[in-house]
Amino acid sequence: MESNYNPVPSAEEYSEEDHQFMRRAIALAYEAEREGEVPVGAVLVKDGEIIAEGWNRSIGMHDATAHAEIQVLRAAGKTLENYRLLDTTLYVTLEPCPMCAGALLHSRVKRIVYGAPDLKAGAAGTVLNLFKSQASYHYADVEAGLLADECREQLQAFFKRRRKEIKEAKKEQRLQQDKGETNT
């Protein structure tokens, strides 16, 4: 059994249902952003129904493993009372990292659809592809690029704003230090 890696399907390859579920994942990414997290959202679907949702929570939970995909896998396992999530599809706004790709393989998710590629840590074809590795004991169908522009723009806007906030905070800190030096 071999992975069906489809890096850039054409728009007509995605169904209206695919678009609907990815839009839900994008909405969940905004929940992450509201909490000060990197805006990544994910939903897991079985038989056309969402069985679990999640977003990045690593900062708030003080947990390096609390990525959107992991949050979804944990919730889905409880819902289905099984860690094997057979015949499911994961929609996620950003390409899974190596940790998440490994967890998706271990949980037997059948299909992974992601929006934006992760140019630094993508493990579903951009930097490396764990889904096509000979070491994988399970294979999944991977499809990239669904609503990629929206997903990428959401992440870029977040990081642009975050860099600006950091720059302004440093500027304010320097001003406060300068005031302190002139008062002494």
C-alpha positions in Angstrom: 0.0 0.0 0.0 1.5 3.3 -1.0 0.8 6.9 0.0 -1.0 9.0 -2.5 0.8 12.3 -2.2 -0.9 14.9 -4.3 1.1 18.1 -3.6 -1.0 20.6 -5.6 -4.4 19.3 -6.7 -6.4 21.5 -9.0 -9.3 23.4 -7.6 -11.9 21.1 -9.1 -10.3 18.1 -7.3 -11.7 19.4 -4.0 -15.3 19.1 -3.2 -17.6 21.7 -1.7 -17.5 19.7 1.5 -13.6 19.9 1.5 -13.9 23.7 1.2 -16.5 23.8 4.0 -14.3 21.8 6.4 -11.1 23.8 5.6 -13.1 27.0 6.2 -14.0 25.6 9.7 -10.3 24.9 10.3 -9.5 28.5 9.3 -12.1 29.7 11.8 -10.5 27.6 14.5 -7.1 29.1 13.6 -8.6 32.5 14.6 -9.4 31.0 18.0 -5.7 30.1 18.4 -4.8 33.7 17.4 -7.2 35.1 20.0 -5.4 33.1 22.6 -2.0 34.5 21.4 -1.1 31.2 19.7 0.2 30.7 16.2 -3.0 30.5 14.1 -3.3 26.9 13.1 -6.7 25.1 13.2 -7.7 21.6 12.4 -10.8 19.4 12.1 -11.2 15.7 11.8 -14.1 14.3 9.8 -15.6 10.8 9.6 -18.5 10.0 7.3 -19.1 13.7 6.5 -19.3 14.7 10.1 -16.8 16.7 12.2 -15.8 14.4 15.1 -13.1 16.6 16.6 -11.8 20.2 16.4 -8.7 21.9 17.7 -6.2 24.7 17.4 -2.7 25.4 18.6 -2.5 25.7 22.4 1.2 25.1 23.1 1.8 28.5 24.7 -1.3 28.5 26.9 -1.0 24.9 27.9 2.8 25.1 28.4 2.9 22.0 26.2 5.2 21.6 23.1 2.9 18.8 21.8 -0.3 20.9 21.9 -0.4 21.5 18.2 -3.8 21.7 16.4 -3.4 18.2 15.0 -2.6 16.7 18.3 -5.5 18.4 20.0 -7.8 16.9 17.4 -6.3 13.4 17.7 -6.7 13.5 21.5 -10.4 14.7 21.2 -11.2 12.2 18.4 -9.7 9.3 20.3 -12.0 10.1 23.3 -15.0 10.5 21.1 -14.5 7.3 19.2 -13.0 5.5 22.2 -10.1 4.3 20.0 -6.8 5.8 19.1 -7.1 4.3 15.6 -9.0 6.9 13.6 -9.7 4.7 10.6 -11.5 6.2 7.5 -11.1 9.8 8.7 -9.9 13.0 7.0 -7.9 15.7 8.8 -8.2 19.3 7.5 -5.4 21.5 8.8 -4.5 25.1 7.8 -0.7 24.4 7.9 1.3 21.4 6.7 2.0 19.0 9.6 5.4 19.1 11.3 7.3 15.8 11.9 5.7 15.3 15.3 2.2 15.7 14.0 2.9 13.7 10.8 4.1 10.8 13.0 1.0 11.0 15.2 -1.3 11.1 12.2 0.4 8.0 10.8 0.2 6.2 14.2 -3.5 7.1 14.5 -4.2 5.7 11.0 -5.9 8.9 9.6 -6.7 8.0 6.0 -6.5 11.4 4.4 -4.7 14.6 5.3 -5.7 17.9 3.5 -3.6 20.9 4.4 -3.7 24.5 3.3 -0.3 26.3 3.5 3.0 24.6 3.2 5.4 24.9 6.1 8.7 25.9 4.5 10.7 25.4 7.7 9.3 22.2 9.2 6.8 20.7 6.8 6.8 16.9 7.0 4.2 16.1 4.4 6.3 16.9 1.3 7.7 20.4 1.7 10.9 19.8 3.8 10.5 16.0 4.2 7.7 13.6 3.6 7.1 11.1 6.5 4.0 9.9 4.7 6.1 8.4 1.9 8.9 7.1 4.1 9.7 3.5 3.8 9.9 3.5 7.6 6.1 4.3 7.8 3.9 1.4 8.9 0.8 3.1 7.6 0.1 5.3 4.6 -2.2 8.2 4.2 -3.4 10.2 1.2 -2.0 13.7 1.4 -3.4 16.7 -0.5 -1.8 20.1 -0.3 -3.0 23.6 -1.1 -6.7 23.7 -0.3 -7.5 27.4 0.4 -3.7 27.8 0.6 -3.7 31.6 0.0 -6.2 32.2 2.8 -4.2 29.9 5.2 -0.9 31.5 4.3 -2.2 35.1 4.5 -3.6 34.3 8.0 -0.2 33.1 9.2 1.7 35.9 7.5 -0.6 38.6 9.0 -0.1 37.1 12.5 3.7 37.0 12.3 3.8 40.5 10.7 1.7 41.9 13.6 3.7 39.9 16.2 7.0 41.3 14.8 5.6 44.8 14.9 4.4 44.3 18.5 7.8 43.0 19.6 9.6 46.0 17.9 7.2 48.5 19.6 7.8 46.8 23.0 11.6 47.0 22.5 11.2 50.7 21.5 9.1 51.4 24.6 11.6 49.6 26.8 14.5 51.7 25.4 12.4 54.9 26.1 11.8 53.8 29.7 15.5 53.0 30.2 16.4 56.4 28.7 13.9 58.1 31.1 15.4 56.2 34.0 18.9 57.3 33.1 18.0 61.0 32.8 16.2 60.9 36.2 19.3 59.6 38.1 
